[in-house]
Amino acid sequence: MAPVTLQRIVQELEKLKKEMDSGALKHGEYDQRLARMIGELRDRKIEGDRGTIDTTLADLLKRGVITPSVQAHILKRLGIS
């Protein structure tokens, strides 16, 4: 399988944020979808190096797409932090 692109990760996280903001997604569902996404990233790997991934997540944090705890969770689960 091909690695997951950073662009796809950004799109998926933005989609989750929009669904949470609109009320279409509950916290438990958000957690489940985030866990599935992280599992896929671990299985398929991510296109990019640690610095690029960290920078991308920092930008998502700055824009309010993810929270600091989500950023830390993703980095920890991917073995980046």
N, C-alpha and C positions, 0 to 999 in steps of 0.2 A: 504494500500500500504506500501511496505517496504521502509525504509529510503534510501536515495541516499548515496552511499559510497564516501568517499573522493577520492578514486582511480578513480572513474568515473568522478568526477568533474575535476580532474587533466587532464584526457584524453580529456575531452571535451574542456577545455581551451587550451590545447596544439594543438588540432585539429583546433580550431578557429585561433590560432596564425599562424599555417602553411598555412592555407587558405588565411589569410591576407597577409602574406609574399609572397605568390606565385601570388597574384593578383586575385585570384579566388573569393575573397570576398571583397565587398566594405564596407566602414565605416558604412553606414546605415544598411547594412545587418548584419554586426558584432554586432551592437547595438541591432538589433531585436533578434538575436539568443542569445545574452547575457541576454537580458530581459526575454526571454522565459525560459532560463536555471534557472535564479534566481526565476522566478515564480514557476517552478517545485520544486526547493529547498524549497521554502516557503510552498508549498502545502504538499510535502512528507517528509520534514525535512531532516536533514543531519545526517549521522552516525558519531558520534564523538562529543567531547565537544568543547567549545569556544576556549580554548587554542590550541587544535589540529588543528582546522579550521584556526585560525589566523596564526599558524606556517606554515601550508601548503600553505596558500596564500603568506606569506612572502617568502617562498622558490620559488614559482612561479615568484614572483616579482624579486628576486635575479637572477633567470635564464633568465629573460627577456620575460617570457611567457605572463605576464600581466604588465600593467603600474601602477604607483602609484594611478592614478585616478580610474582605474578599480578595484584595490584592495579596495580602500576606498568605492567605490560604492557598491561592493558586501557586504562588512562588514556592511555598513549602511542599505542596503535593507534587510539584514538578522537579523538586530537588534543586531549585535555583537559589534559594535563600540560605 
